[in-house]
Amino acid sequence: MWSLRFEAGYPSRSFPSCRGQGNFTGWYWSATGDGHVPYEAWLERHHLTRLDFDVAVVGVDAQPFTLSWRDDE
């Protein structure tokens, strides 16, 4: 249906980290997507882990991501 899987895209912004910030950013290795997925908080990492172990999930991507398409009309 699509020529490119949505999880092959890039995050729409960076995930900065600095000393003293209240959230914990990082990269999660997703077996589902066969690559790293950035996260901005441990709660996101927790959800990425749960999604990775769900057999019904076929793709996982960072939030927010940019989704664009061409309308031929």
N, CA, C and O of each residue as an XYZ file, in Angstrom:
292
protein
N       0.819     -1.185      0.000
C       0.000      0.000      0.000
C       0.873      1.264      0.000
O       0.675      2.140     -0.842
N       1.828      1.373      0.921
C       2.731      2.517      0.989
C       4.105      2.072      0.510
O       4.495      0.920      0.703
N       4.825      2.974     -0.106
C       6.157      2.624     -0.587
C       7.202      2.695      0.533
O       8.291      2.138      0.395
N       6.878      3.377      1.642
C       7.810      3.531      2.757
C       7.051      3.336      4.063
O       5.980      3.912      4.251
N       7.597      2.532      4.960
C       6.955      2.324      6.254
C       7.055      3.603      7.078
O       8.085      4.276      7.044
N       6.003      3.948      7.815
C       5.999      5.212      8.557
C       7.106      5.268      9.605
O       7.622      6.349      9.889
N       7.479      4.143     10.181
C       8.523      4.160     11.205
C       9.923      4.357     10.624
O      10.889      4.470     11.379
N      10.045      4.398      9.311
C      11.329      4.668      8.677
C      11.612      6.169      8.602
O      12.687      6.580      8.164
N      10.651      6.981      9.027
C      10.832      8.431      9.011
C      11.646      8.920     10.192
O      12.194      8.125     10.955
N      11.721     10.218     10.335
C      12.489     10.838     11.404
C      11.561     11.626     12.312
O      10.500     12.066     11.869
N      11.937     11.815     13.575
C      11.143     12.669     14.464
C      11.052     14.086     13.899
O      11.972     14.543     13.221
N       9.957     14.776     14.173
C       9.778     16.120     13.631
C      10.566     17.168     14.404
O      10.649     18.318     13.970
N      11.143     16.798     15.533
C      12.004     17.694     16.293
C      13.006     16.858     17.079
O      12.880     15.636     17.166
N      13.991     17.524     17.645
C      15.021     16.806     18.399
C      14.542     16.529     19.826
O      13.549     17.092     20.285
N      15.262     15.661     20.504
C      14.966     15.299     21.877
C      16.153     15.723     22.739
O      16.997     14.895     23.083
N      16.222     17.018     23.091
C      17.394     17.491     23.821
C      17.425     16.968     25.255
O      16.389     16.663     25.846
N      18.616     16.875     25.790
C      18.768     16.511     27.195
C      19.831     17.402     27.812
O      20.805     17.764     27.153
N      19.646     17.752     29.070
C      20.607     18.570     29.776
C      20.558     18.224     31.257
O      19.566     17.680     31.743
N      21.595     18.530     31.945
C      21.683     18.244     33.377
C      20.588     18.997     34.132
O      20.381     20.193     33.926
N      19.901     18.281     34.998
C      18.887     18.897     35.848
C      17.479     18.921     35.266
O      16.554     19.372     35.940
N      17.289     18.454     34.045
C      15.927     18.468     33.492
C      15.079     17.415     34.184
O      15.604     16.432     34.707
N      13.770     17.618     34.186
C      12.868     16.743     34.927
C      12.490     15.458     34.219
O      11.997     14.531     34.862
N      12.701     15.374     32.935
C      12.355     14.146     32.213
C      13.627     13.419     31.784
O      14.717     13.989     31.805
N      13.477     12.173     31.400
C      14.622     11.337     31.051
C      14.487     10.871     29.614
O      13.657     10.014     29.311
N      15.296     11.429     28.731
C      15.240     11.066     27.317
C      16.191      9.909     27.030
O      17.092      9.618     27.817
N      15.977      9.267     25.910
C      16.858      8.175     25.528
C      16.417      7.540     24.229
O      15.551      8.058     23.523
N      17.026      6.411     23.926
C      16.733      5.649     22.714
C      16.368      4.229     23.109
O      17.099      3.583     23.859
N      15.242      3.741     22.609
C      14.793      2.382     22.874
C      15.006      1.551     21.614
O      14.599      1.960     20.527
N      15.639      0.392     21.750
C      15.790     -0.503     20.598
C      14.493     -1.276     20.422
O      14.108     -2.045     21.303
N      13.821     -1.087     19.309
C      12.552     -1.750     19.030
C      12.773     -2.939     18.109
O      13.223     -2.782     16.974
N      12.455     -4.125     18.601
C      12.537     -5.322     17.764
C      11.466     -5.278     16.682
O      11.671     -5.793     15.583
N      10.329     -4.667     16.987
C       9.238     -4.552     16.014
C       9.678     -3.727     14.811
O       9.451     -4.120     13.667
N      10.307     -2.586     15.068
C      10.742     -1.707     13.993
C      12.165     -1.941     13.553
O      12.622     -1.324     12.590
N      12.884     -2.826     14.242
C      14.267     -3.152     13.923
C      15.154     -1.908     13.906
O      15.961     -1.712     12.996
N      14.985     -1.072     14.934
C      15.788      0.137     15.034
C      15.514      0.880     16.323
O      14.660      0.482     17.116
N      16.244      1.959     16.525
C      16.073      2.767     17.722
C      14.898      3.733     17.578
O      14.650      4.274     16.501
N      14.180      3.937     18.681
C      13.074      4.882     18.744
C      13.366      5.834     19.906
O      13.521      5.380     21.039
N      13.443      7.154     19.648
C      13.713      8.079     20.746
C      12.477      8.249     21.633
O      11.342      8.180     21.161
N      12.723      8.472     22.921
C      11.630      8.748     23.853
C      12.025      9.925     24.733
O      13.208     10.204     24.924
N      11.008     10.619     25.272
C      11.245     11.809     26.077
C      10.971     11.596     27.563
O      11.265     12.479     28.368
N      10.427     10.474     27.937
C      10.103     10.228     29.340
C      10.065      8.721     29.582
O       9.874      7.936     28.653
N      10.248      8.338     30.817
C      10.222      6.917     31.152
C       8.858      6.298     30.879
O       8.775      5.109     30.571
N       7.787      7.084     30.985
C       6.461      6.555     30.665
C       6.384      6.177     29.182
O       5.805      5.149     28.831
N       6.964      7.003     28.321
C       7.009      6.656     26.894
C       7.814      5.384     26.673
O       7.417      4.520     25.892
N       8.946      5.270     27.362
C       9.767      4.058     27.241
C       8.979      2.830     27.684
O       9.074      1.770     27.067
N       8.204      2.976     28.749
C       7.368      1.879     29.229
C       6.361      1.454     28.150
O       6.172      0.262     27.904
N       5.728      2.429     27.520
C       4.752      2.110     26.464
C       5.431      1.501     25.242
O       4.876      0.602     24.609
N       6.632      1.982     24.902
C       7.376      1.379     23.790
C       7.668     -0.091     24.068
O       7.559     -0.933     23.176
N       8.038     -0.393     25.310
C       8.299     -1.788     25.681
C       7.047     -2.628     25.546
O       7.099     -3.730     25.000
N       5.926     -2.131     26.030
C       4.661     -2.878     25.924
C       4.259     -3.093     24.465
O       3.830     -4.183     24.088
N       4.400     -2.051     23.650
C       4.064     -2.184     22.231
C       4.974     -3.187     21.540
O       4.530     -3.932     20.666
N       6.237     -3.210     21.926
C       7.196     -4.114     21.305
C       6.854     -5.581     21.573
O       7.164     -6.446     20.753
N       6.229     -5.864     22.695
C       5.878     -7.242     23.040
C       4.470     -7.631     22.594
O       4.061     -8.777     22.784
N       3.726     -6.702     22.006
C       2.372     -6.986     21.520
C       2.467     -7.529     20.091
O       2.942     -6.832     19.194
N       2.022     -8.758     19.879
C       2.149     -9.393     18.554
C       1.277     -8.729     17.494
O       1.516     -8.910     16.301
N       0.269     -7.960     17.911
C      -0.606     -7.288     16.949
C       0.010     -6.004     16.401
O      -0.463     -5.484     15.391
N       1.047     -5.484     17.040
C       1.693     -4.242     16.618
C       2.692     -4.552     15.501
O       3.528     -5.446     15.634
N       2.596     -3.804     14.402
C       3.479     -4.041     13.258
C       4.476     -2.907     13.040
O       5.380     -3.042     12.215
N       4.333     -1.787     13.761
C       5.255     -0.672     13.614
C       5.188      0.267     14.799
O       4.123      0.465     15.382
N       6.324      0.847     15.157
C       6.418      1.797     16.266
C       7.300      2.945     15.817
O       8.350      2.724     15.214
N       6.878      4.184     16.107
C       7.670      5.347     15.746
C       7.653      6.350     16.890
O       6.816      6.264     17.788
N       8.575      7.296     16.853
C       8.660      8.333     17.874
C       7.503      9.307     17.736
O       6.915      9.462     16.666
N       7.200      9.945     18.826
C       6.239     11.031     18.763
C       6.954     12.313     19.117
O       7.789     12.281     20.021
N       6.706     13.394     18.502
C       5.878     13.510     17.300
C       6.703     13.203     16.050
O       7.916     13.409     16.018
N       6.024     12.715     15.041
C       6.694     12.492     13.764
C       5.929     13.234     12.684
O       4.752     13.554     12.852
N       6.589     13.502     11.594
C       5.974     14.224     10.483
C       5.406     13.219      9.496
O       6.097     12.296      9.065
N       4.160     13.405      9.148
C       3.499     12.564      8.156
C       3.024     13.483      7.038
O       2.193     14.361      7.268
N       3.536     13.291      5.853
C       3.122     14.130      4.724
C       2.797     13.238      3.535
O       3.311     12.126      3.421
N       1.948     13.731      2.663
C       1.548     12.984      1.481
C       1.172     13.976      0.378
O       0.992     15.168      0.625
N       1.064     13.466     -0.808
C       0.701     14.285     -1.965
C      -0.742     13.989     -2.334
O      -1.146     12.831     -2.432
N      -1.502     15.031     -2.533
C      -2.893     14.903     -2.947
C      -2.966     15.205     -4.437
O      -2.636     16.314     -4.857
N      -3.388     14.246     -5.236
C      -3.390     14.409     -6.695
C      -4.575     15.217     -7.212
O      -4.680     15.454     -8.416
N      -5.460     15.638     -6.327
C      -6.631     16.390     -6.800
C      -6.323     17.822     -7.088
O      -7.208     18.575     -7.492
